[in-house]
Amino acid sequence: MKQQFTEDYMSHKYWYIHGDKLPWMNNAAYVGNITVACAAGDYDADALDNASVEAVAATTKCIVTIPNGWVGIEFRFRSDGNEDDDNILQCFASAGVDYYRWIGQLTLTQGTLEHTTGHFVDTITAGAAGLWPTAVSITGLAATNHIATWSMNTHGYDKWLFLMSTKDANTTNLYVDFKQL
């Protein structure tokens, strides 16, 4: 009897970083950096429909769109700031062209582990929890300059929106990397 399904949970999943081509988006380049803190009105409840989010300046947001079938997703963050700089992200999720729902707030603390475009965030602190607070996992060894990550079940959502509500004065670019779990 021939097996109909293949299991790929053991295969290697690559990180997608700023500038990478996304095959499921017609090889469009992924824009995964935020350079400007957003205005508070950019994440008001009445500003989270798909059209309003698309109208927000590209420099203030990062939108991650994944293909159908991803059950889990993991995020890591990098910036070109200094050690112990803090940036605060507001995080949202959407299914298709529906409204974005707030899923939480993250405080990202810069470490010293180098990447070609800055340093990895070594501490992620979850603030107020939104949509599914118990479904997320934050890993990292606080203040030890390892790479902290934020992972979760996708719950059928296929788009994530990140807005930087507080930007450290030393940060020029904040990068959002992601991969399938």
N, C-alpha and C positions, 0 to 999 in steps of 0.2 A: 504494500500500500504506500503510495507516494504522500509525503508530508506536504500539506498545502500552505502552511505558514512558515516563515523563517523568523527566528528569534534574533533580534539584533541588540538586545539589552547589554550584551557583553562587548559589543563593538565600540571602538573609540569614537567619541563625539568631540568635534573640534570647537574651539572658541571662535565666535564671530566678533571682530573688532572693527573700529572705525575705518572705513575705506574698503572693507571686504565686499566682494560681490555676493549677492544672495540669489542662489539659483531659483528659488521659488518666487522671486520678485522680478523675473525676467532679467536677472543679472544686474539689477540696479545696485549702485554702491550704497552700503549702509552708512548712514550719518549718525554716528554714535557719540557725538560730543555736545556739551552744553557750555556756552561761553558767557551767558548773561543770566542773572537771577530774574525770574518772572515776576510780574505784578500779581498781587494777591487776587485780583479779579480774574486772572487766567485760570484759577481752579475753583471758582465759585460754582455751585451746583448748576446754575443756569448757563454756564460756559463750557459744559462738558459734553455737548452733543458733538458728533463727528465733524460737522462743518466748522464749528467754532474752534475746535482743537486744531484742525488743519490750518486755520487762519492765524493761529499764534505764531509769532516769529520763530523761524527755524533755530535761531541761536539760543532760544530759551527752553527748548524741549528736546527730548529724545523719544522717538517712537520705535518700539521693537515689534515687528510683525513676524509671526511664525507660521509655518505651514500646518495644515490640518494633520492631526495625528500625533502631535507632540503631547505627551502626558505630563511631563515634568520639564521645568526650566530652571536654570541657575544663572545668576547675575554676579558679576564682580565689577569693581569700580576702580578707576585710576584718575589721578590728576597731576597737574604740574605744579602744585602748591608745595608748601613746606611741611615738614613733619609736624604732626599734631594739629594741622589746620582742620577745621570742621566745616562741612557743607551739609545742608539739609535738603533732602529730596522729598517731594510729594509724589506718591506712586498710585497709578490708576490702571484699571484693566477694562477691556471692551471685547465684545464678541461681534465680529463683522463691523457693520456701520452703526451699531447701537451706541447708546450713551456710554461714556467712560464712568466707571464706578471707582470711588476712592478706596484703595486697599491698605493704605497706611503711610506712615512717615518714617524716613530713615535718616539718622545722623551718621555721616561718613567721616571717619577720622583718618587722616593721611598717615601712612607709614613711610619707611625708607627703602623698602625693597624696590629696586629699579626695574622699569620697563623702558622700552625705547622712547616712549612719549611721556615720561614722568615716573611716578611711583604708584604702587598699589595701595589701596585703602586697607588698613590692617584691623580696623574695628568698625563694625556696623552696629548701631544701637537703634532698636525699634522704638519709635515713639508711640503716639496714639495709634491704635489698630482700627482698621476699617473693615473691609469686606470679609476676610477670612484670617483672623489673627492666629489661629491655632494651626494653620496649614503651612506656615512658613518655617524655614530653618535658617538660622544664621550661624555660620561657622567662622572660626578664626581664633587665634590666641591673642587676646587683647594686649596691646602694647608690646608685642614681640616681633613686629614687622613681618609677619606672615601675610598671606593673602586671605582676606575675609570674603565670604560669598553669601549670597542670599538665594535660597532655592525654595521651590514650591510646586505643588500640583497645579496644572494650568486650569483645571475645572472647566474646560471647554472654551476658555478665553483665548483669543489669538492675537491680541494687541495689548501692549503695555506702554503707558505714557509716563515719562519721568519729567518733572518740572523742579528746578532748583529754586526753592523758596528763600533760602539763605545761602549766600555765596561768600566764602572767605576772601578777604582782600588780596591774599597771595595767590589765589587760584585763577588761572586764565582759562583753562580747559578742564572739564570734568568728563571722563569717558565712561560709557556703559558698555561692557562686554557681556555676551550671553552665549549659552550653549544648551543643547538638548540633554536631558537626563535620561 
